[in-house]
Amino acid sequence: MTEESTQVTSEAGKRPVFLTVICILSFIAAGFAIIGYVTALTVMGAAGAAMSAMEGMEGMEGMEALTSAAPSAGMTWAYIIVGFLTTLVSLFGVIKMWKLNKQGFMLYAGASVVSMIMGIIYSGFGVMGLIVPVAFIVMYYLNLKHMH
């Protein structure tokens, strides 16, 4: 009986290997996403400046057809900004879960759901855009018992 209680207390503050692995995968994914969003913000800013510089030019009829097929600039900006913010919130949630704090799960799950909804609105239904976030939410949920 004493051995059992000692084992429980020694494992109480220890992060399980599975939780460590999924947190590290989330850290890597968030790092790539942040780099991607910063790049997208830079490209969108440069493209906006180039488009405003070309506004008065003649012979741009072909450009109108090209830009009308693409999502609006406002929608693209919204997608990038919301995506960037949800990435930061989910990263904060993962950091909290790394520290075994249950609140991190709620932050991560909420940000992931918002990100999935925005992805569906912007680019339509994508299976991979839903399967991976849902799988990570489930994997983190299975580790809630180790968090306080």
MDTraj code that builds the backbone (N, CA, C; nanometers):
import mdtraj as md
import numpy as np

residues = "MET THR GLU GLU SER THR GLN VAL THR SER GLU ALA GLY LYS ARG PRO VAL PHE LEU THR VAL ILE CYS ILE LEU SER PHE ILE ALA ALA GLY PHE ALA ILE ILE GLY TYR VAL THR ALA LEU THR VAL MET GLY ALA ALA GLY ALA ALA MET SER ALA MET GLU GLY MET GLU GLY MET GLU GLY MET GLU ALA LEU THR SER ALA ALA PRO SER ALA GLY MET THR TRP ALA TYR ILE ILE VAL GLY PHE LEU THR THR LEU VAL SER LEU PHE GLY VAL ILE LYS MET TRP LYS LEU ASN LYS GLN GLY PHE MET LEU TYR ALA GLY ALA SER VAL VAL SER MET ILE MET GLY ILE ILE TYR SER GLY PHE GLY VAL MET GLY LEU ILE VAL PRO VAL ALA PHE ILE VAL MET TYR TYR LEU ASN LEU LYS HIS MET HIS".split()
xyz = np.array([
    [0.0819, -0.1180, 0.0000],
    [0.0000, 0.0000, 0.0000],
    [0.0874, 0.1259, 0.0000],
    [0.1910, 0.1278, 0.0732],
    [0.2804, 0.2433, 0.0780],
    [0.3494, 0.2619, -0.0570],
    [0.3877, 0.1535, -0.1189],
    [0.4529, 0.1605, -0.2491],
    [0.3601, 0.2231, -0.3531],
    [0.2320, 0.1885, -0.3460],
    [0.1328, 0.2409, -0.4392],
    [0.1148, 0.3915, -0.4229],
    [0.1050, 0.4407, -0.3005],
    [0.0866, 0.5839, -0.2776],
    [0.2109, 0.6621, -0.3164],
    [0.3285, 0.6038, -0.2976],
    [0.4523, 0.6692, -0.3394],
    [0.4566, 0.6817, -0.4908],
    [0.4134, 0.5780, -0.5605],
    [0.4132, 0.5788, -0.7066],
    [0.3173, 0.6849, -0.7595],
    [0.2013, 0.6990, -0.6997],
    [0.1033, 0.7974, -0.7439],
    [0.1569, 0.9390, -0.7251],
    [0.2178, 0.9674, -0.6115],
    [0.2687, 1.1024, -0.5871],
    [0.3893, 1.1339, -0.6735],
    [0.4733, 1.0351, -0.7028],
    [0.5901, 1.0630, -0.7857],
    [0.5499, 1.0874, -0.9311],
    [0.4372, 1.0309, -0.9761],
    [0.3925, 1.0497, -1.1130],
    [0.2953, 1.1662, -1.1269],
    [0.2558, 1.2283, -1.0167],
    [0.1523, 1.3317, -1.0203],
    [0.1899, 1.4514, -1.1069],
    [0.3132, 1.4977, -1.1017],
    [0.3527, 1.6156, -1.1774],
    [0.4283, 1.5841, -1.3050],
    [0.4311, 1.4587, -1.3455],
    [0.5081, 1.4173, -1.4617],
    [0.4203, 1.4137, -1.5865],
    [0.4719, 1.4724, -1.6947],
    [0.4000, 1.4744, -1.8215],
    [0.4169, 1.3395, -1.8918],
    [0.3073, 1.2776, -1.9356],
    [0.3176, 1.1497, -2.0075],
    [0.3910, 1.1678, -2.1412],
    [0.4544, 1.0628, -2.1865],
    [0.5316, 1.0672, -2.3112],
    [0.4401, 1.1032, -2.4289],
    [0.3219, 1.0454, -2.4336],
    [0.2296, 1.0723, -2.5443],
    [0.1933, 1.2212, -2.5504],
    [0.1655, 1.2813, -2.4364],
    [0.1346, 1.4242, -2.4315],
    [0.2561, 1.5056, -2.4751],
    [0.3738, 1.4652, -2.4339],
    [0.4965, 1.5342, -2.4746],
    [0.5122, 1.5302, -2.6260],
    [0.4889, 1.4147, -2.6848],
    [0.5049, 1.3995, -2.8297],
    [0.4050, 1.4870, -2.9058],
    [0.2784, 1.4852, -2.8661],
    [0.1811, 1.5653, -2.9414],
    [0.2022, 1.7149, -2.9181],
    [0.2503, 1.7523, -2.8010],
    [0.2840, 1.8932, -2.7780],
    [0.3994, 1.9362, -2.8684],
    [0.5026, 1.8534, -2.8795],
    [0.6164, 1.8874, -2.9657],
    [0.5714, 1.8971, -3.1106],
    [0.4868, 1.8060, -3.1551],
    [0.4335, 1.8137, -3.2922],
    [0.3539, 1.9432, -3.3118],
    [0.2780, 1.9817, -3.2103],
    [0.2013, 2.1064, -3.2183],
    [0.2930, 2.2283, -3.2200],
    [0.4014, 2.2243, -3.1421],
    [0.4981, 2.3349, -3.1433],
    [0.5591, 2.3507, -3.2828],
    [0.5951, 2.2385, -3.3444],
    [0.6538, 2.2426, -3.4788],
    [0.5530, 2.2972, -3.5790],
    [0.4296, 2.2464, -3.5739],
    [0.3258, 2.2927, -3.6671],
    [0.2977, 2.4415, -3.6487],
    [0.2930, 2.4877, -3.5239],
    [0.2685, 2.6293, -3.4972],
    [0.3835, 2.7143, -3.5495],
    [0.5056, 2.6661, -3.5354],
    [0.6212, 2.7389, -3.5882],
    [0.6125, 2.7563, -3.7389],
    [0.5810, 2.6478, -3.8093],
    [0.5651, 2.6570, -3.9549],
    [0.4484, 2.7478, -3.9925],
    [0.3386, 2.7376, -3.9180],
    [0.2217, 2.8214, -3.9466],
    [0.2537, 2.9690, -3.9263],
    [0.3244, 3.0016, -3.8193],
    [0.3603, 3.1415, -3.7934],
    [0.4487, 3.1941, -3.9062],
    [0.5464, 3.1152, -3.9486],
    [0.6313, 3.1558, -4.0612],
    [0.5455, 3.1763, -4.1862],
    [0.4523, 3.0852, -4.2096],
    [0.3631, 3.0967, -4.3261],
    [0.2755, 3.2206, -4.3207],
    [0.2193, 3.2488, -4.2055],
    [0.1329, 3.3664, -4.1933],
    [0.2109, 3.4964, -4.2042],
    [0.3307, 3.5008, -4.1468],
    [0.4136, 3.6215, -4.1610],
    [0.4501, 3.6424, -4.3077],
    [0.4823, 3.5333, -4.3775],
    [0.5115, 3.5418, -4.5211],
    [0.3883, 3.5884, -4.5975],
    [0.2718, 3.5322, -4.5653],
    [0.1483, 3.5716, -4.6338],
    [0.1159, 3.7184, -4.6090],
    [0.1357, 3.7649, -4.4868],
    [0.1124, 3.9071, -4.4575],
    [0.2052, 3.9957, -4.5393],
    [0.3294, 3.9542, -4.5529],
    [0.4266, 4.0302, -4.6309],
    [0.3887, 4.0315, -4.7781],
    [0.3526, 3.9155, -4.8316],
    [0.3147, 3.9057, -4.9731],
    [0.1874, 3.9850, -5.0003],
    [0.0886, 3.9729, -4.9116],
    [-0.0362, 4.0481, -4.9312],
    [-0.0113, 4.1983, -4.9278],
    [0.0761, 4.2426, -4.8385],
    [0.1095, 4.3844, -4.8327],
    [0.1763, 4.4303, -4.9600],
    [0.2698, 4.3508, -5.0110],
    [0.3390, 4.3854, -5.1352],
    [0.2429, 4.3808, -5.2536],
    [0.1547, 4.2805, -5.2570],
    [0.0586, 4.2698, -5.3670],
    [-0.0399, 4.3857, -5.3640],
    [-0.0826, 4.4246, -5.2459],
    [-0.1733, 4.5392, -5.2339],
    [-0.1089, 4.6669, -5.2823],
    [0.0166, 4.6850, -5.2491],
    [0.0893, 4.8038, -5.2951],
    [0.1050, 4.8017, -5.4465],
    [0.1349, 4.6849, -5.5034],
    [0.1500, 4.6737, -5.6484],
    [0.0175, 4.6979, -5.7198],
    [-0.0913, 4.6452, -5.6654],
    [-0.2235, 4.6636, -5.7282],
    [-0.2652, 4.8107, -5.7230],
    [-0.2398, 4.8771, -5.6119],
    [-0.2773, 5.0181, -5.6030],
    [-0.1916, 5.1025, -5.6976],
    [-0.0690, 5.0631, -5.7221],
    [0.0173, 5.1349, -5.8151],
    [-0.0290, 5.1148, -5.9594],
    [-0.0894, 4.9992, -5.9883],
    [-0.1332, 4.9694, -6.1248],
    [-0.2754, 5.0149, -6.1523],
    [-0.3459, 5.0678, -6.0539],
    [-0.4875, 5.1030, -6.0691],
    [-0.5150, 5.1996, -6.1829],
    [-0.4363, 5.2954, -6.2054],
    [-0.4642, 5.3941, -6.3089],
    [-0.4171, 5.3551, -6.4465],
    [-0.3516, 5.2425, -6.4599],
    [-0.2945, 5.2035, -6.5894],
    [-0.4013, 5.1535, -6.6844],
    [-0.3788, 5.1775, -6.8139],
    [-0.4708, 5.1279, -6.9168],
    [-0.4286, 4.9888, -6.9605],
    [-0.5207, 4.9178, -7.0222],
    [-0.4901, 4.7853, -7.0746],
    [-0.4897, 4.6774, -6.9683],
    [-0.5614, 4.6980, -6.8597],
    [-0.5624, 4.6010, -6.7505],
    [-0.6925, 4.5198, -6.7484],
    [-0.7620, 4.5097, -6.8624],
    [-0.8899, 4.4383, -6.8667],
    [-0.8726, 4.2901, -6.8311],
    [-0.7633, 4.2306, -6.8734],
    [-0.7379, 4.0897, -6.8433],
    [-0.7183, 4.0647, -6.6951],
    [-0.6647, 4.1617, -6.6243],
    [-0.6434, 4.1484, -6.4801],
    [-0.7755, 4.1413, -6.4050],
    [-0.8764, 4.2142, -6.4529],
    [-1.0066, 4.2114, -6.3863],
    [-1.0665, 4.0722, -6.3886],
    [-1.0551, 4.0029, -6.5015],
    [-1.1077, 3.8669, -6.5110],
    [-1.0317, 3.7731, -6.4177],
    [-0.9025, 3.7928, -6.4083],
    [-0.8206, 3.7091, -6.3225],
    [-0.8540, 3.7309, -6.1754],
    [-0.8683, 3.8553, -6.1344],
    [-0.8949, 3.8847, -5.9932],
    [-1.0385, 3.8544, -5.9538],
    [-1.1316, 3.8535, -6.0476],
    [-1.2705, 3.8241, -6.0118],
    [-1.2898, 3.6776, -5.9756],
    [-1.2041, 3.5890, -6.0243],
    [-1.2153, 3.4462, -5.9923],
    [-1.1564, 3.4145, -5.8547],
    [-1.0682, 3.4972, -5.8070],
    [-1.0027, 3.4743, -5.6779],
    [-1.0895, 3.5303, -5.5647],
    [-1.0690, 3.4804, -5.4411],
    [-1.1410, 3.5392, -5.3268],
    [-1.1056, 3.6869, -5.3130],
    [-1.1978, 3.7626, -5.2580],
    [-1.1729, 3.9060, -5.2438],
    [-1.0537, 3.9302, -5.1523],
    [-0.9921, 4.0463, -5.1711],
    [-0.8758, 4.0805, -5.0888],
    [-0.9151, 4.0893, -4.9416],
    [-1.0341, 4.1423, -4.9132],
    [-1.0808, 4.1520, -4.7750],
    [-1.0972, 4.0156, -4.7114],
    [-1.1496, 3.9214, -4.7877],
    [-1.1681, 3.7852, -4.7365],
    [-1.0318, 3.7187, -4.7129],
    [-0.9386, 3.7434, -4.8020],
    [-0.8046, 3.6870, -4.7865],
    [-0.7363, 3.7458, -4.6627],
    [-0.7487, 3.8776, -4.6449],
    [-0.6918, 3.9412, -4.5253],
    [-0.7553, 3.8830, -4.3994],
    [-0.8874, 3.8664, -4.4006],
    [-0.9572, 3.8112, -4.2842],
    [-0.9078, 3.6702, -4.2537],
    [-0.8922, 3.5901, -4.3579],
    [-0.8443, 3.4530, -4.3398],
    [-0.7044, 3.4515, -4.2788],
    [-0.6172, 3.5362, -4.3306],
    [-0.4796, 3.5405, -4.2801],
    [-0.4766, 3.5888, -4.1351],
    [-0.5502, 3.6938, -4.1053],
    [-0.5484, 3.7496, -3.9695],
    [-0.6108, 3.6524, -3.8693],
    [-0.7267, 3.5962, -3.9040],
    [-0.7912, 3.4994, -3.8138],
    [-0.7034, 3.3753, -3.7988],
    [-0.6454, 3.3299, -3.9079],
    [-0.5564, 3.2139, -3.9013],
    [-0.4363, 3.2388, -3.8123],
    [-0.3782, 3.3560, -3.8257],
    [-0.2615, 3.3923, -3.7443],
    [-0.3000, 3.3986, -3.5967],
    [-0.4139, 3.4622, -3.5683],
    [-0.4584, 3.4724, -3.4285],
    [-0.4929, 3.3361, -3.3692],
    [-0.5607, 3.2509, -3.4462],
    [-0.5942, 3.1180, -3.3931],
    [-0.4688, 3.0336, -3.3727],
    [-0.3686, 3.0546, -3.4572],
    [-0.2417, 2.9838, -3.4381],
    [-0.1764, 3.0271, -3.3071],
    [-0.1771, 3.1574, -3.2798],
    [-0.1172, 3.2071, -3.1560],
    [-0.1939, 3.1577, -3.0334],
    [-0.3272, 3.1587, -3.0407],
    [-0.4085, 3.1108, -2.9274],
    [-0.3866, 2.9614, -2.9060],
    [-0.3842, 2.8842, -3.0137],
    [-0.3628, 2.7402, -2.9970],
    [-0.2221, 2.7119, -2.9450],
    [-0.1229, 2.7902, -2.9879],
    [0.0128, 2.7752, -2.9348],
    [0.0146, 2.8034, -2.7848],
    [-0.0545, 2.9084, -2.7431],
    [-0.0645, 2.9402, -2.6006],
    [-0.1306, 2.8242, -2.5250],
    [-0.2345, 2.7656, -2.5860],
    [-0.3011, 2.6504, -2.5261],
    [-0.2081, 2.5306, -2.5131],
    [-0.1278, 2.5067, -2.6146],
    [-0.0331, 2.3948, -2.6097],
    [0.0718, 2.4194, -2.5017],
    [0.1171, 2.5432, -2.4885],
    [0.2140, 2.5753, -2.3826],
    [0.1527, 2.5458, -2.2455],
    [0.0242, 2.5821, -2.2280],
    [-0.0430, 2.5532, -2.1008],
    [-0.0557, 2.4016, -2.0788],
    [-0.0882, 2.3269, -2.1844],
    [-0.0990, 2.1815, -2.1698],
    [0.0378, 2.1197, -2.1429],
    [0.1430, 2.1777, -2.2001],
    [0.2799, 2.1325, -2.1724],
    [0.3085, 2.1420, -2.0224],
    [0.2518, 2.2485, -1.9612],
    [0.2674, 2.2697, -1.8170],
    [0.1593, 2.1961, -1.7374],
    [0.0854, 2.1080, -1.8057],
    [-0.0199, 2.0239, -1.7466],
    [-0.1377, 2.1062, -1.6933],
    [-0.1709, 2.2146, -1.7612],
    [-0.2835, 2.2992, -1.7237],
    [-0.4010, 2.2699, -1.8171],
    [-0.5142, 2.2300, -1.7606],
    [-0.6328, 2.1923, -1.8382],
    [-0.6888, 2.3064, -1.9228],
    [-0.6717, 2.4308, -1.8778],
    [-0.7240, 2.5446, -1.9541],
    [-0.6661, 2.5484, -2.0950],
    [-0.5473, 2.4956, -2.1104],
    [-0.4832, 2.4921, -2.2410],
    [-0.5638, 2.4130, -2.3418],
    [-0.6280, 2.3060, -2.2957],
    [-0.7099, 2.2252, -2.3864],
    [-0.8250, 2.3068, -2.4423],
    [-0.8912, 2.3837, -2.3572],
    [-1.0050, 2.4645, -2.4029],
    [-0.9587, 2.5702, -2.5042],
    [-0.8452, 2.6335, -2.4773],
    [-0.7910, 2.7325, -2.5708],
    [-0.7561, 2.6670, -2.7036],
    [-0.6885, 2.5536, -2.6959],
    [-0.6470, 2.4831, -2.8176],
    [-0.7684, 2.4365, -2.8982],
    [-0.8633, 2.3733, -2.8316],
    [-0.9814, 2.3205, -2.9012],
    [-1.0631, 2.4341, -2.9622],
    [-1.0827, 2.5417, -2.8874],
    [-1.1585, 2.6550, -2.9403],
    [-1.0920, 2.7176, -3.0613],
    [-0.9622, 2.7388, -3.0530],
    [-0.8888, 2.7980, -3.1652],
    [-0.8911, 2.7048, -3.2865],
    [-0.8823, 2.5754, -3.2629],
    [-0.8855, 2.4794, -3.3732],
    [-1.0211, 2.4789, -3.4426],
    [-1.1277, 2.4862, -3.3648],
    [-1.2621, 2.4890, -3.4236],
    [-1.2819, 2.6163, -3.5066],
    [-1.2411, 2.7303, -3.4534],
    [-1.2522, 2.8563, -3.5283],
    [-1.1706, 2.8478, -3.6568],
    [-1.0522, 2.7907, -3.6484],
    [-0.9662, 2.7762, -3.7651],
    [-1.0306, 2.6853, -3.8704],
    [-1.0914, 2.5765, -3.8262],
    [-1.1579, 2.4860, -3.9202],
    [-1.2761, 2.5551, -3.9877],
    [-1.3552, 2.6294, -3.9111],
    [-1.4698, 2.7011, -3.9680],
    [-1.4227, 2.8038, -4.0702],
    [-1.3198, 2.8794, -4.0364],
    [-1.2674, 2.9794, -4.1290],
    [-1.2134, 2.9134, -4.2563],
    [-1.1494, 2.7987, -4.2426],
    [-1.1004, 2.7259, -4.3593],
    [-1.2129, 2.6810, -4.4500],
    [-1.3228, 2.6352, -4.3906],
    [-1.4388, 2.5933, -4.4704],
    [-1.5006, 2.7133, -4.5411],
    [-1.5129, 2.8254, -4.4709],
    [-1.5704, 2.9459, -4.5306],
    [-1.4833, 2.9953, -4.6448],
    [-1.3538, 2.9953, -4.6249],
    [-1.2626, 3.0531, -4.7238],
    [-1.2403, 2.9618, -4.8438],
    [-1.2128, 2.8337, -4.8179],
    [-1.1733, 2.7480, -4.9294],
    [-1.2609, 2.6248, -4.9485],
    [-1.3679, 2.6154, -4.8757],
    [-1.4565, 2.5011, -4.8931],
    [-1.4180, 2.3855, -4.8022],
    [-1.4902, 2.2781, -4.8163],
    [-1.4716, 2.1604, -4.7323],
    [-1.3459, 2.0866, -4.7741],
    [-1.2522, 2.0737, -4.6822],
    [-1.1300, 1.9981, -4.7084],
    [-1.1136, 1.8921, -4.6024],
    [-1.1002, 1.7679, -4.6437],
    [-1.0929, 1.6572, -4.5490],
    [-0.9709, 1.6695, -4.4583],
    [-0.8540, 1.6992, -4.5149],
    [-0.7325, 1.7094, -4.4338],
    [-0.7392, 1.8288, -4.3386],
    [-0.8072, 1.9344, -4.3807],
    [-0.8220, 2.0510, -4.2950],
    [-0.9103, 2.0240, -4.1743],
    [-0.9823, 1.9145, -4.1768],
    [-1.0678, 1.8771, -4.0640],
    [-1.0140, 1.7575, -3.9856],
    [-0.9579, 1.6608, -4.0553],
    [-0.9137, 1.5373, -3.9889],
    [-0.7991, 1.5628, -3.8918],
    [-0.6983, 1.6365, -3.9347],
    [-0.5806, 1.6579, -3.8497],
    [-0.6163, 1.7362, -3.7230],
    [-0.6865, 1.8513, -3.7336],
    [-0.7211, 1.9223, -3.6090],
    [-0.8111, 1.8407, -3.5165],
    [-0.9078, 1.7702, -3.5718],
    [-0.9971, 1.6880, -3.4892],
    [-0.9173, 1.5766, -3.4215],
    [-0.8246, 1.5154, -3.4942],
    [-0.7417, 1.4092, -3.4356],
    [-0.6594, 1.4632, -3.3187],
    [-0.6024, 1.5833, -3.3342],
    [-0.5234, 1.6404, -3.2249],
    [-0.6115, 1.6790, -3.1062],
    [-0.7305, 1.7305, -3.1334],
    [-0.8222, 1.7620, -3.0232],
    [-0.8547, 1.6344, -2.9451],
    [-0.8813, 1.5257, -3.0164],
    [-0.9114, 1.3978, -2.9506],
    [-0.7906, 1.3485, -2.8710],
    [-0.6715, 1.3581, -2.9314],
    [-0.5516, 1.3113, -2.8598],
    [-0.5258, 1.3936, -2.7334],
    [-0.5445, 1.5241, -2.7426],
    [-0.5283, 1.6069, -2.6223],
    [-0.6369, 1.5751, -2.5197],
    [-0.7590, 1.5515, -2.5664],
    [-0.8687, 1.5171, -2.4756],
    [-0.8365, 1.3897, -2.3966],
    [-0.7761, 1.2932, -2.4641],
    [-0.7396, 1.1688, -2.3962],
    [-0.6347, 1.1896, -2.2885],
    [-0.5657, 1.3028, -2.2917],
    [-0.4628, 1.3338, -2.1917],
    [-0.5102, 1.4298, -2.0838],
    [-0.6362, 1.4698, -2.0865],
    [-0.6887, 1.5623, -1.9859],
    [-0.6747, 1.5085, -1.8436],
    [-0.6830, 1.3786, -1.8294],
    [-0.6748, 1.3194, -1.6947],
    [-0.5398, 1.3448, -1.6291],
    [-0.4373, 1.3783, -1.7081],
    [-0.3047, 1.4050, -1.6535],
    [-0.2837, 1.5524, -1.6192],
    [-0.3832, 1.6354, -1.6530],
    [-0.3695, 1.7804, -1.6313],
    [-0.4515, 1.8223, -1.5101],
    [-0.4188, 1.9364, -1.4551],
    [-0.4922, 1.9891, -1.3396],
    [-0.5577, 2.1217, -1.3751],
])
top = md.Topology()
chain = top.add_chain()
for i, resn in enumerate(residues, 1):
    res = top.add_residue(resn, chain, resSeq=i)
    for name in ("N", "CA", "C"):
        top.add_atom(name, md.element.get_by_symbol(name[0]), res)
traj = md.Trajectory(xyz[None], top)
